[in-house]
Amino acid sequence: MTKKIKPDKDHGQKVIELFFKLFFSPYEYSLTELSRELECSKQTIGRIVDKINSSTEGIKIEDFIKDRRRFFRIKKEKIPAKEINLTQSEYGVLQMCCSFTKHLIGKEIFDQALNALGKSQALIKNRETVSEKHFGAFTPGTIDYSGHQRIIKNLITAMESSKVCKITYKSIWNQEPKIFYIKPLKLFSKDDTIYLHAQMAKAPGKVYKAPKFDPLLVIHRIVELEITEISFKFPDNFDFEKSFNQTFGVMKEDSFQAKVEFSGYAAKHVKERIWSHDQIIKEKKDDKIELTFTATSYIETVSWILSYGHEARILEPDWFVEDMQAEIKKMHELY
C-alpha cells in the first residue's frame, strides 16, 4: 500500500486548508503547488476539489489547464459579500510575524505592514487585539535594509508582471559592480539576509550563454535595478523547496556528502535541527552524534563546522578532512 505523504494530517484538515488557501488568495495555484503545500498526493487534491464543489453552493473551485499545467482558483466575483471576521488568535499571529521581521524588511515596508495590521483590527469581532509588546527580534549583526526599499518594491513589481530586470550588482568578490539582465523568480530570507533567486536573461544585442548555476543575489548588494519592457515566462519546472530546502547551504554549487562527529553542546544543538532532508543522525558513546548530510556550498559548510570549535570533527570525505586540517593550520599560524 502507498504510504501517505503526511499521515498525521487528516483528510478534513486538508479540505479546510485547501479551501481557505483558494478562498482568501487572489491567485491561482497549480496542482503541483497545492500537493506540495498540503503535503499530499495530486490525486488527493483532485478528490478534495470534487468534494468541495459537491458540498458548497455559490462557490465553486475552477479547474483549468494553462501552459500544459493544471490550475485551480475561486473567482472572487462569485463569492457572496459577507462579513469576514478575524479572530484574536489570527491577529496575534500576524502581529508576531510583523514584529519578527521588522529589522529585516526596513522601516518603509514595515510601516505598510503596520497599516495593514491596523486596518485588519476592524475585522476582529470583539475588537480585542494582541499587543505588539509581547514580541521582538534580536538584531545585532543584522543588515540595515532601510536604503533598499525601492529595490525590494521594484523586484516585487517585476516578479508580479514577469518582467526582465537590468541590474547593477557589486559582488563581495569584485571591486567594481557589473551590469547584467535577470529574470527575478523569488525573494527569500536566510539568517536575516534577503536573497533573490533569479535566472540569467539575454542582454539586448548580445549572444546568450547559459551559466552553470542560476544567479543567487543578495539584495543589499544590488546597486541599481531597472524594470525593462521585456517579458519572460515563469519556468514550469521551478521548485524553490526542491532547489533550496533539501540540502545544506544557500549557495548552490556541486553537491557533496559529509560525515561529521559532534560532541558536547554542539551535539545537542545539531540533533534538534534539520540540515538536509537526507540526513542521518547516529548516536554514539559519550553523548556524541554522527551527522551524515548533503551540502551544496563548500565555504558555508566549512564556516558552519568551524563555528562549533573543538566539538565538531569531520570524518568524511577524506579531501574535506585534509582541507579542514589546512584551514586549522592557517588559524594556528595566525594566533
Residue pairs with C-beta under 8 A, 6 or more apart in sequence:
2 41
4 40
5 39
5 40
5 41
6 38
6 39
6 40
9 38
9 39
9 40
11 44
11 48
14 38
14 40
14 44
14 48
15 48
15 51
15 52
17 38
18 34
18 38
18 45
18 48
18 49
18 52
19 52
21 29
21 34
21 37
22 29
22 61
22 72
22 73
22 74
23 59
23 74
23 79
26 76
27 73
28 66
28 71
28 72
28 73
29 71
29 72
29 73
30 69
30 70
30 71
30 72
31 42
31 45
31 46
31 69
31 70
31 71
31 72
32 42
32 69
32 239
34 45
34 72
35 41
35 42
35 44
35 45
36 239
36 241
38 44
38 45
45 72
49 61
49 63
49 72
52 61
53 60
53 61
58 78
58 79
58 80
59 74
59 78
59 79
60 74
60 78
61 72
61 73
61 74
62 72
62 73
62 74
62 75
63 70
63 71
63 72
64 70
64 71
64 73
65 71
67 233
67 236
68 236
69 236
84 123
85 123
85 124
85 125
86 120
86 123
86 124
86 125
87 124
87 125
88 124
88 126
88 128
88 129
88 130
91 117
91 120
91 121
91 124
91 129
91 130
92 129
92 130
94 117
94 120
95 117
95 129
95 130
95 131
95 132
95 134
95 135
96 130
96 134
96 135
98 110
98 113
98 114
98 117
98 132
99 132
99 135
99 136
99 137
100 135
100 137
101 110
101 113
101 137
102 110
102 137
103 137
103 139
103 142
103 192
104 142
104 145
104 189
104 192
104 194
105 113
105 145
105 152
106 144
106 145
106 146
106 147
106 148
106 149
106 152
107 146
107 149
108 146
108 149
109 149
109 152
109 153
121 127
121 129
141 192
142 192
143 192
143 193
143 194
143 220
145 152
145 194
145 219
145 220
148 219
148 220
148 222
151 219
151 222
151 225
152 187
152 194
152 219
154 165
154 225
154 227
155 165
155 184
155 187
155 196
155 219
155 225
156 187
157 163
157 227
158 164
158 165
158 184
158 227
159 184
159 185
159 186
159 187
161 227
161 231
162 183
162 231
162 232
162 233
162 234
163 227
163 228
163 229
163 230
163 231
163 232
164 181
164 182
164 183
164 201
164 228
164 230
164 231
164 232
165 181
165 182
165 183
165 184
165 225
165 226
165 227
165 228
166 179
166 180
166 181
166 225
166 226
166 228
167 179
167 180
167 181
167 182
167 217
167 222
167 223
167 224
167 225
167 226
168 177
168 178
168 179
168 222
168 223
168 224
168 225
169 177
169 178
169 179
169 180
169 217
169 221
169 222
169 223
170 176
170 177
170 178
170 221
170 223
171 178
171 221
172 218
172 221
177 223
180 200
180 203
180 215
181 200
181 201
181 202
181 203
181 204
181 228
181 230
182 196
182 198
182 199
182 200
182 201
182 215
182 217
183 198
183 199
183 200
183 201
183 232
184 196
184 198
185 196
185 197
185 198
185 199
185 234
185 235
185 238
185 240
186 196
186 197
186 240
187 194
187 195
187 196
187 219
188 194
188 195
188 197
188 240
188 244
189 195
190 250
193 218
193 219
193 220
194 218
194 219
194 220
195 216
195 217
195 218
195 219
195 250
196 215
196 216
196 217
196 218
196 219
196 222
197 214
197 215
197 216
197 240
197 243
197 244
198 214
198 215
198 216
198 217
199 214
199 215
199 232
199 235
200 208
200 210
200 211
200 214
200 215
201 230
201 232
202 208
204 230
213 252
213 253
214 252
216 250
216 251
216 252
243 252
244 250
244 252
245 277
246 276
246 277
246 278
246 294
247 255
247 276
247 277
247 278
247 293
247 294
247 295
247 296
248 275
248 276
248 293
248 294
248 295
248 296
248 297
248 300
248 301
248 304
249 295
249 296
249 297
249 300
249 301
250 297
250 300
251 296
251 297
251 299
251 300
252 296
252 297
253 296
253 297
253 298
254 296
255 294
255 295
255 296
256 294
256 295
256 298
256 317
256 320
257 292
257 293
257 294
257 295
257 316
257 317
258 292
258 293
258 294
258 295
258 301
258 314
258 316
258 317
258 320
259 290
259 291
259 292
259 314
259 315
259 316
259 317
260 290
260 291
260 293
260 305
260 312
260 313
260 314
260 315
261 284
261 288
261 289
261 290
261 291
261 312
261 313
261 315
262 270
262 271
262 288
262 289
262 290
262 291
262 308
262 311
262 312
262 313
263 286
263 287
263 288
263 311
264 287
264 311
265 311
266 308
266 309
266 311
266 312
267 287
267 288
267 289
267 311
268 287
269 308
270 281
270 289
270 291
270 308
271 281
271 289
275 291
275 293
276 293
276 294
276 295
278 293
278 294
279 291
279 292
279 293
279 294
280 291
280 292
280 293
281 289
281 290
281 291
281 292
282 289
282 290
282 291
282 292
283 289
283 290
284 290
290 315
295 301
302 323
302 324
302 327
305 312
305 314
305 324
306 312
306 327
314 320
314 321
314 324
315 321
